[in-house]
C-alpha cells in the first residue's frame, strides 16, 4: 500500500464516515479569511474605533474587575538569572509535581510573565495611557482574562482567583475549587500546586477585527502560555499546558457565561 493510500484511509478518523459539506472548522476558516473585495466590510470596526474617543479610552482599560471581592497584592516578579537561550533549551512539559506548596512570589512571576504590565504608551490623552503587557495583542485590545485555581499556594485560600494585570493583584472569588472532572484526562490536574486558565472576552477584539479576531485571540493565548512556560523554567518550576478541557464545566467554575467570555486553555504548575 502506497503512502498516499495509507493517508487516504485515515480520512474517516479526521472527518467522520460521511464528509460534510458544512464542516464547522472549514466554514470558520473560510469566513475569517481576509480578501481585498471584503476587507472594508470585515474590518469596519477599525474606522469606528478611530472615530470614537470613548471606545479608544475604554480599550486602554482591558481588564475585568470584581470590585466587591477581596484583593490580594502580589510580590514583584523576579525571573532570576536564567537566560532566554537556557530557558528555551531546557523547557519540557512536567506532569508530576512535588507536594511542596508553591511560593507566592513565584506564582506572581508566572502571572506577570504570562500577561503582566510592562510599560505605557501615550495615546494622546492627558489622563489616559495604553498599558503594554508581556504578550503581544492585536490592536493592543488584550481580550484575555487569567484565572487561578490555587491548590497549594502559600498565602492563598483554595478559591478561584482572578488576575488583575494592570494592578498586578489577585481578586479572590467566592467559588470553591473543584479541580477534578475538568478534563478528559483523569490524571489532571494531578499533583499540580495550581492551575491557571486563560479565558477570552471575545468582543474586545471582535469589535475591531470582526471574524478575524478569533484567530488573533487564539494566537494571543498561545503567546501568554509560552511566556508562562519559559518563566516556569526560569524559576525552576514544572508546568504543562492543558488544551483538552470540558469547556462548559470550566466556564461554570470560573463564573463566565461561555459565550461572551469562555475558557481557551489552561496550565498546571508546581514544584518539580
BELKA-V68045 format. One line per field, one symbol per residue. psi: psi as a letter, one per 30 degrees, with the letter a starting at -180 (. if undefined). A space follows every 10 residues. Layout:
# BELKA-V68045
psi: ???
This chain:
# BELKA-V68045
psi: kleeeeeeff eefeflekkk fhkeeeeeee fgkkkeffee eegffeeeef fjeeeeeeff hikkkifflk kjkklkkjfa gkleeeeeef kkkkfkllfk lkkeeeeeee eeeeglkfak kkggkegklj kllfkkkkgh fiflkklkjj eikkfklilk lkkjeefhlk kjlfklkifl gflfjffkgb gkflkkkjlk jefeeffegb ffeeeeeeee eeeeeeeeee eeefghlklk kjfjkjeeee eeefhlffde klkellkkll k.
